[in-house]
Amino acid sequence: MLARNPNLYSHRRIVEAAEARGHTIDILNTLRVTMNITSHRPEAFYNGEKLTGYDAVIPRIGASITFYGLAVLRQFEMMGIWPLNESVAIGRSRDKLRSMQILARAGLGLPVTAFAHDPKQASEVIRMVGGAPVVIKLLEGTQGIGVMLGETENSARSVIEAFRGANVNILVQEFIKEADATDIRALVIGGKVVASMMRKGGEGDFRSNLHRGGEAKSIRITPEERSTAVRAAKRLGLNVAGVDMLRSNHGPVIMEVNSSPGLEGIEHATGKDIATLMIRFIEETAIAGKTKTRGKG
């Protein structure tokens, strides 16, 4: 497993599940892996020792090290080691703008989303998504960090102009008021929704992320929501994904697709052993020497 912090709940659970099913699993600090990139014998090293004998790799690459993490994962793929999620698919999901464009091309439900380079176009962008209030998101933000609500046109324009003036890329989206600070996380493994929960934001917070103080409970999602989650993961090429959706007046809309979803909230909310389901999928699917990039875009 490629992960920097072995003590995170998700990483401990994956190790427990793997060992309980008779596997040996090593946690490698992604930033300490070095690579020898050659045409015929690609190699990877950890603390100076050559890495060999692995059947599969589980990428748990933090958003802050996406560039190097994907390079390491590509090296494992070049060495014929099967990845739980492939580098190309993770790259699609980490680029919010690219992932939105891919999902839009597939006809999946999305909030009205605008993107512009020139801060002078702030008013135009706000009108494009239906006017204030609007949600403003940093393209690199995670876990609710870098997500702001522009309640009036003036406040939204000020935030947009400030970020673009600092050359920070942002998306502007319509505010789905009827969602009432709640969203749905559907956990997809191998083309199936294996667990789902509803998350509600903390007091006075429109964001529903558990890392920001939200609460979660198990929920039975609709067939349309289930289909949306499965199709989103497939279009991005992800074997394992956390698909975040809002319930809007015109059906489910996708907010984000996470390629390294946390397990703590959804395991506690649903009582399901997600870690073991992930390991079982690896057992059933991993084929040494073969990787296959799926999805489009």
C-alpha positions as a Markdown table, in Angstrom:
| # | Residue | x | y | z |
|---|---|---|---|---|
| 1 | Met | 0.0 | 0.0 | 0.0 |
| 2 | Leu | 1.3 | 3.4 | -1.0 |
| 3 | Ala | 0.5 | 5.6 | 2.0 |
| 4 | Arg | 2.4 | 8.2 | 4.1 |
| 5 | Asn | 0.6 | 7.7 | 7.4 |
| 6 | Pro | 0.1 | 4.0 | 8.5 |
| 7 | Asn | -1.9 | 5.1 | 11.5 |
| 8 | Leu | -4.9 | 6.4 | 9.7 |
| 9 | Tyr | -8.1 | 4.5 | 10.4 |
| 10 | Ser | -8.5 | 3.6 | 6.7 |
| 11 | His | -5.0 | 2.3 | 6.4 |
| 12 | Arg | -5.1 | 0.2 | 9.6 |
| 13 | Arg | -8.3 | -1.3 | 8.5 |
| 14 | Ile | -7.0 | -2.3 | 5.1 |
| 15 | Val | -3.9 | -3.9 | 6.7 |
| 16 | Glu | -6.1 | -5.8 | 9.2 |
| 17 | Ala | -8.4 | -7.0 | 6.4 |
| 18 | Ala | -5.5 | -8.1 | 4.2 |
| 19 | Glu | -3.8 | -10.0 | 7.0 |
| 20 | Ala | -7.0 | -11.6 | 8.1 |
| 21 | Arg | -7.4 | -13.1 | 4.7 |
| 22 | Gly | -3.8 | -14.5 | 4.7 |
| 23 | His | -2.0 | -11.8 | 2.8 |
| 24 | Thr | 1.3 | -10.0 | 3.5 |
| 25 | Ile | 1.0 | -6.3 | 3.1 |
| 26 | Asp | 3.6 | -3.6 | 3.3 |
| 27 | Ile | 3.0 | 0.1 | 3.8 |
| 28 | Leu | 5.4 | 2.2 | 1.7 |
| 29 | Asn | 5.8 | 5.9 | 2.3 |
| 30 | Thr | 5.1 | 7.2 | -1.2 |
| 31 | Leu | 7.7 | 10.0 | -1.0 |
| 32 | Arg | 10.5 | 7.6 | -0.1 |
| 33 | Val | 10.1 | 5.4 | -3.2 |
| 34 | Thr | 12.7 | 6.1 | -5.8 |
| 35 | Met | 12.5 | 5.0 | -9.5 |
| 36 | Asn | 14.8 | 3.7 | -12.2 |
| 37 | Ile | 13.0 | 4.4 | -15.4 |
| 38 | Thr | 14.3 | 2.3 | -18.2 |
| 39 | Ser | 12.8 | 0.8 | -21.3 |
| 40 | His | 13.3 | -2.9 | -20.5 |
| 41 | Arg | 13.7 | -3.2 | -16.7 |
| 42 | Pro | 11.8 | -0.5 | -14.8 |
| 43 | Glu | 12.6 | -0.7 | -11.1 |
| 44 | Ala | 11.5 | 0.9 | -7.9 |
| 45 | Phe | 13.5 | 1.1 | -4.6 |
| 46 | Tyr | 12.5 | 1.8 | -1.0 |
| 47 | Asn | 15.2 | 3.0 | 1.4 |
| 48 | Gly | 17.7 | 1.8 | -1.1 |
| 49 | Glu | 16.3 | -1.7 | -1.5 |
| 50 | Lys | 14.8 | -3.0 | -4.7 |
| 51 | Leu | 11.0 | -3.6 | -4.5 |
| 52 | Thr | 10.1 | -7.1 | -5.8 |
| 53 | Gly | 7.5 | -9.8 | -5.3 |
| 54 | Tyr | 4.3 | -7.7 | -5.1 |
| 55 | Asp | 1.1 | -8.9 | -6.8 |
| 56 | Ala | -0.9 | -5.7 | -6.3 |
| 57 | Val | -0.6 | -2.2 | -5.1 |
| 58 | Ile | -3.2 | -0.2 | -3.2 |
| 59 | Pro | -2.7 | 3.6 | -3.8 |
| 60 | Arg | -3.7 | 5.8 | -0.9 |
| 61 | Ile | -2.0 | 8.9 | -2.3 |
| 62 | Gly | -2.7 | 12.2 | -0.5 |
| 63 | Ala | -3.9 | 15.1 | -2.6 |
| 64 | Ser | -0.9 | 17.2 | -1.7 |
| 65 | Ile | 1.5 | 14.7 | -3.3 |
| 66 | Thr | -0.6 | 13.7 | -6.3 |
| 67 | Phe | 2.1 | 14.5 | -8.9 |
| 68 | Tyr | 4.9 | 12.4 | -7.3 |
| 69 | Gly | 2.4 | 9.8 | -6.1 |
| 70 | Leu | 1.1 | 9.2 | -9.6 |
| 71 | Ala | 4.6 | 8.9 | -10.9 |
| 72 | Val | 5.4 | 6.2 | -8.3 |
| 73 | Leu | 2.1 | 4.4 | -9.2 |
| 74 | Arg | 2.9 | 4.5 | -12.9 |
| 75 | Gln | 6.3 | 2.9 | -12.1 |
| 76 | Phe | 4.5 | 0.0 | -10.3 |
| 77 | Glu | 2.2 | -0.4 | -13.4 |
| 78 | Met | 5.3 | -0.4 | -15.7 |
| 79 | Met | 6.6 | -3.3 | -13.5 |
| 80 | Gly | 3.5 | -5.3 | -14.2 |
| 81 | Ile | 2.0 | -4.8 | -10.7 |
| 82 | Trp | -1.8 | -4.6 | -10.6 |
| 83 | Pro | -3.2 | -1.4 | -9.1 |
| 84 | Leu | -6.5 | -1.2 | -7.2 |
| 85 | Asn | -7.0 | 2.2 | -8.9 |
| 86 | Glu | -4.9 | 3.1 | -11.9 |
| 87 | Ser | -2.8 | 6.2 | -12.2 |
| 88 | Val | -4.7 | 7.6 | -15.2 |
| 89 | Ala | -8.0 | 7.2 | -13.4 |
| 90 | Ile | -6.7 | 8.8 | -10.2 |
| 91 | Gly | -5.4 | 11.7 | -12.2 |
| 92 | Arg | -8.8 | 12.2 | -13.8 |
| 93 | Ser | -10.5 | 12.3 | -10.4 |
| 94 | Arg | -8.0 | 14.6 | -8.8 |
| 95 | Asp | -8.5 | 17.3 | -11.5 |
| 96 | Lys | -11.9 | 18.6 | -10.6 |
| 97 | Leu | -12.3 | 20.5 | -13.9 |
| 98 | Arg | -11.3 | 17.5 | -16.0 |
| 99 | Ser | -13.5 | 15.1 | -14.0 |
| 100 | Met | -16.5 | 17.4 | -14.3 |
| 101 | Gln | -16.0 | 17.7 | -18.1 |
| 102 | Ile | -15.8 | 13.9 | -18.4 |
| 103 | Leu | -18.9 | 13.3 | -16.3 |
| 104 | Ala | -20.8 | 16.1 | -18.2 |
| 105 | Arg | -19.9 | 14.4 | -21.5 |
| 106 | Ala | -21.4 | 11.2 | -20.2 |
| 107 | Gly | -24.7 | 13.0 | -19.5 |
| 108 | Leu | -24.4 | 12.6 | -15.7 |
| 109 | Gly | -26.2 | 15.0 | -13.4 |
| 110 | Leu | -24.0 | 17.9 | -12.2 |
| 111 | Pro | -24.6 | 21.2 | -10.6 |
| 112 | Val | -24.3 | 24.1 | -13.1 |
| 113 | Thr | -20.6 | 24.8 | -13.1 |
| 114 | Ala | -18.6 | 27.6 | -14.5 |
| 115 | Phe | -14.8 | 28.2 | -15.0 |
| 116 | Ala | -13.1 | 31.3 | -16.2 |
| 117 | His | -9.5 | 32.7 | -16.2 |
| 118 | Asp | -10.1 | 36.4 | -16.1 |
| 119 | Pro | -11.1 | 37.8 | -12.7 |
| 120 | Lys | -13.0 | 40.5 | -14.6 |
| 121 | Gln | -15.5 | 37.9 | -15.7 |
| 122 | Ala | -16.6 | 37.2 | -12.1 |
| 123 | Ser | -20.1 | 38.7 | -12.6 |
| 124 | Glu | -20.6 | 36.8 | -15.8 |
| 125 | Val | -19.6 | 33.5 | -14.1 |
| 126 | Ile | -22.0 | 34.1 | -11.2 |
| 127 | Arg | -24.9 | 34.8 | -13.7 |
| 128 | Met | -23.9 | 31.7 | -15.6 |
| 129 | Val | -24.7 | 29.4 | -12.7 |
| 130 | Gly | -27.9 | 31.2 | -11.8 |
| 131 | Gly | -26.8 | 34.0 | -9.5 |
| 132 | Ala | -26.0 | 34.2 | -5.8 |
| 133 | Pro | -25.7 | 32.3 | -3.6 |
| 134 | Val | -23.0 | 30.3 | -5.3 |
| 135 | Val | -20.5 | 27.7 | -4.2 |
| 136 | Ile | -16.8 | 28.6 | -4.9 |
| 137 | Lys | -14.3 | 25.7 | -4.9 |
| 138 | Leu | -10.5 | 25.6 | -5.1 |
| 139 | Leu | -9.6 | 23.0 | -7.8 |
| 140 | Glu | -7.0 | 21.6 | -5.4 |
| 141 | Gly | -9.2 | 21.5 | -2.2 |
| 142 | Thr | -10.1 | 18.3 | -0.3 |
| 143 | Gln | -12.3 | 17.3 | 2.6 |
| 144 | Gly | -14.3 | 20.5 | 2.4 |
| 145 | Ile | -11.2 | 22.7 | 2.7 |
| 146 | Gly | -11.3 | 25.4 | 0.0 |
| 147 | Val | -15.1 | 25.3 | -0.4 |
| 148 | Met | -16.9 | 28.6 | 0.2 |
| 149 | Leu | -20.4 | 30.0 | -0.1 |
| 150 | Gly | -20.8 | 33.3 | -1.8 |
| 151 | Glu | -24.2 | 34.4 | -0.3 |
| 152 | Thr | -24.5 | 37.6 | -2.3 |
| 153 | Glu | -23.2 | 38.6 | -5.7 |
| 154 | Asn | -20.9 | 41.2 | -4.1 |
| 155 | Ser | -19.3 | 38.7 | -1.7 |
| 156 | Ala | -19.0 | 36.0 | -4.3 |
| 157 | Arg | -17.4 | 38.5 | -6.8 |
| 158 | Ser | -14.9 | 39.6 | -4.1 |
| 159 | Val | -13.9 | 36.0 | -3.4 |
| 160 | Ile | -13.6 | 35.1 | -7.1 |
| 161 | Glu | -11.6 | 38.2 | -7.9 |
| 162 | Ala | -9.3 | 37.7 | -4.9 |
| 163 | Phe | -8.5 | 34.1 | -5.8 |
| 164 | Arg | -8.1 | 34.7 | -9.5 |
| 165 | Gly | -6.0 | 37.8 | -8.8 |
| 166 | Ala | -3.7 | 35.4 | -6.8 |
| 167 | Asn | -3.7 | 33.0 | -9.8 |
| 168 | Val | -5.6 | 30.4 | -7.8 |
| 169 | Asn | -7.9 | 28.2 | -10.0 |
| 170 | Ile | -11.5 | 27.9 | -8.8 |
| 171 | Leu | -14.8 | 26.5 | -10.0 |
| 172 | Val | -18.1 | 28.3 | -9.4 |
| 173 | Gln | -21.2 | 26.2 | -9.0 |
| 174 | Glu | -24.9 | 26.7 | -8.4 |
| 175 | Phe | -26.0 | 26.4 | -4.8 |
| 176 | Ile | -28.4 | 23.4 | -4.3 |
| 177 | Lys | -30.5 | 24.9 | -1.6 |
| 178 | Glu | -32.9 | 22.0 | -1.4 |
| 179 | Ala | -30.1 | 19.7 | -0.4 |
| 180 | Asp | -30.2 | 21.4 | 3.0 |
| 181 | Ala | -26.5 | 20.9 | 3.9 |
| 182 | Thr | -26.7 | 17.2 | 3.3 |
| 183 | Asp | -25.1 | 15.0 | 0.7 |
| 184 | Ile | -24.8 | 11.3 | -0.1 |
| 185 | Arg | -21.6 | 9.3 | -0.2 |
| 186 | Ala | -21.9 | 6.1 | -2.3 |
| 187 | Leu | -19.0 | 3.7 | -2.0 |
| 188 | Val | -18.4 | 1.9 | -5.3 |
| 189 | Ile | -16.2 | -1.2 | -5.5 |
| 190 | Gly | -15.9 | -3.1 | -8.8 |
| 191 | Gly | -18.9 | -1.5 | -10.4 |
| 192 | Lys | -21.3 | -2.0 | -7.5 |
| 193 | Val | -22.4 | 0.3 | -4.7 |
| 194 | Val | -21.5 | -1.6 | -1.6 |
| 195 | Ala | -22.5 | 1.0 | 1.0 |
| 196 | Ser | -24.1 | 4.5 | 1.2 |
| 197 | Met | -24.5 | 7.1 | 3.8 |
| 198 | Met | -26.1 | 10.5 | 4.2 |
| 199 | Arg | -23.9 | 13.3 | 5.7 |
| 200 | Lys | -25.2 | 16.5 | 7.2 |
| 201 | Gly | -23.0 | 19.5 | 7.8 |
| 202 | Gly | -22.2 | 20.9 | 11.3 |
| 203 | Glu | -24.3 | 23.6 | 12.8 |
| 204 | Gly | -24.2 | 26.7 | 10.5 |
| 205 | Asp | -22.0 | 25.0 | 7.9 |
| 206 | Phe | -23.3 | 24.3 | 4.4 |
| 207 | Arg | -20.6 | 21.7 | 3.8 |
| 208 | Ser | -21.3 | 18.1 | 4.8 |
| 209 | Asn | -17.8 | 16.7 | 5.1 |
| 210 | Leu | -17.2 | 14.6 | 8.2 |
| 211 | His | -13.8 | 16.2 | 8.6 |
| 212 | Arg | -15.6 | 19.5 | 9.0 |
| 213 | Gly | -17.8 | 18.3 | 11.9 |
| 214 | Gly | -20.6 | 16.8 | 10.0 |
| 215 | Glu | -22.7 | 13.7 | 11.0 |
| 216 | Ala | -23.4 | 10.6 | 9.0 |
| 217 | Lys | -26.1 | 7.8 | 9.0 |
| 218 | Ser | -26.7 | 4.8 | 6.8 |
| 219 | Ile | -29.2 | 5.4 | 4.0 |
| 220 | Arg | -30.9 | 3.4 | 1.2 |
| 221 | Ile | -30.3 | 5.3 | -2.0 |
| 222 | Thr | -32.6 | 5.3 | -5.0 |
| 223 | Pro | -32.0 | 3.3 | -8.2 |
| 224 | Glu | -31.2 | 6.5 | -10.0 |
| 225 | Glu | -28.6 | 7.5 | -7.4 |
| 226 | Arg | -27.1 | 4.0 | -7.5 |
| 227 | Ser | -26.8 | 4.1 | -11.3 |
| 228 | Thr | -25.3 | 7.6 | -11.2 |
| 229 | Ala | -22.6 | 6.5 | -8.7 |
| 230 | Val | -21.7 | 3.4 | -10.7 |
| 231 | Arg | -21.6 | 5.3 | -14.0 |
| 232 | Ala | -19.4 | 8.1 | -12.5 |
| 233 | Ala | -16.8 | 5.6 | -11.2 |
| 234 | Lys | -16.8 | 3.7 | -14.5 |
| 235 | Arg | -16.4 | 6.9 | -16.7 |
| 236 | Leu | -13.4 | 7.9 | -14.6 |
| 237 | Gly | -12.0 | 4.4 | -14.7 |
| 238 | Leu | -12.0 | 3.8 | -10.9 |
| 239 | Asn | -12.4 | 0.4 | -9.4 |
| 240 | Val | -12.9 | 1.9 | -5.9 |
| 241 | Ala | -14.5 | 5.3 | -5.5 |
| 242 | Gly | -16.5 | 7.5 | -3.1 |
| 243 | Val | -19.1 | 9.3 | -5.2 |
| 244 | Asp | -20.6 | 12.4 | -3.5 |
| 245 | Met | -24.0 | 13.5 | -4.6 |
| 246 | Leu | -26.7 | 16.0 | -3.7 |
| 247 | Arg | -30.4 | 15.5 | -4.0 |
| 248 | Ser | -31.6 | 18.3 | -6.2 |
| 249 | Asn | -35.1 | 19.1 | -7.5 |
| 250 | His | -34.0 | 17.6 | -10.8 |
| 251 | Gly | -32.4 | 14.4 | -9.5 |
| 252 | Pro | -29.0 | 13.5 | -8.1 |
| 253 | Val | -26.1 | 15.8 | -9.0 |
| 254 | Ile | -22.5 | 14.7 | -8.5 |
| 255 | Met | -20.3 | 17.0 | -6.4 |
| 256 | Glu | -17.0 | 15.0 | -6.5 |
| 257 | Val | -15.6 | 11.5 | -7.1 |
| 258 | Asn | -12.9 | 10.5 | -4.6 |
| 259 | Ser | -10.4 | 7.9 | -5.7 |
| 260 | Ser | -9.1 | 7.3 | -2.1 |
| 261 | Pro | -12.3 | 7.4 | 0.0 |
| 262 | Gly | -12.0 | 7.3 | 3.7 |
| 263 | Leu | -13.4 | 4.2 | 5.4 |
| 264 | Glu | -14.0 | 5.4 | 9.0 |
| 265 | Gly | -17.2 | 7.4 | 8.4 |
| 266 | Ile | -18.9 | 4.9 | 6.1 |
| 267 | Glu | -17.9 | 1.8 | 8.1 |
| 268 | His | -19.2 | 3.3 | 11.3 |
| 269 | Ala | -22.4 | 4.7 | 9.7 |
| 270 | Thr | -23.3 | 1.4 | 7.9 |
| 271 | Gly | -21.6 | -1.3 | 10.0 |
| 272 | Lys | -20.2 | -2.8 | 6.8 |
| 273 | Asp | -16.7 | -4.1 | 6.5 |
| 274 | Ile | -15.6 | -2.1 | 3.5 |
| 275 | Ala | -11.9 | -2.9 | 4.0 |
| 276 | Thr | -12.5 | -6.6 | 3.5 |
| 277 | Leu | -14.7 | -6.0 | 0.4 |
| 278 | Met | -11.7 | -4.1 | -1.1 |
| 279 | Ile | -9.3 | -7.0 | -0.4 |
| 280 | Arg | -11.8 | -9.5 | -1.8 |
| 281 | Phe | -12.1 | -7.4 | -5.0 |
| 282 | Ile | -8.3 | -7.4 | -5.3 |
| 283 | Glu | -8.2 | -11.2 | -4.8 |
| 284 | Glu | -10.9 | -11.7 | -7.5 |
| 285 | Thr | -9.5 | -9.2 | -10.0 |
| 286 | Ala | -5.7 | -8.8 | -9.8 |
| 287 | Ile | -3.8 | -10.3 | -12.7 |
| 288 | Ala | -0.1 | -10.1 | -12.5 |
| 289 | Gly | 1.5 | -8.5 | -15.4 |
| 290 | Lys | -1.7 | -6.9 | -16.8 |
| 291 | Thr | -3.0 | -3.4 | -16.3 |
| 292 | Lys | -5.9 | -1.9 | -18.2 |
| 293 | Thr | -6.9 | 1.7 | -18.2 |
| 294 | Arg | -10.6 | 2.1 | -18.3 |
| 295 | Gly | -12.8 | 5.2 | -18.6 |
| 296 | Lys | -12.6 | 8.0 | -21.2 |
| 297 | Gly | -11.1 | 11.4 | -21.2 |
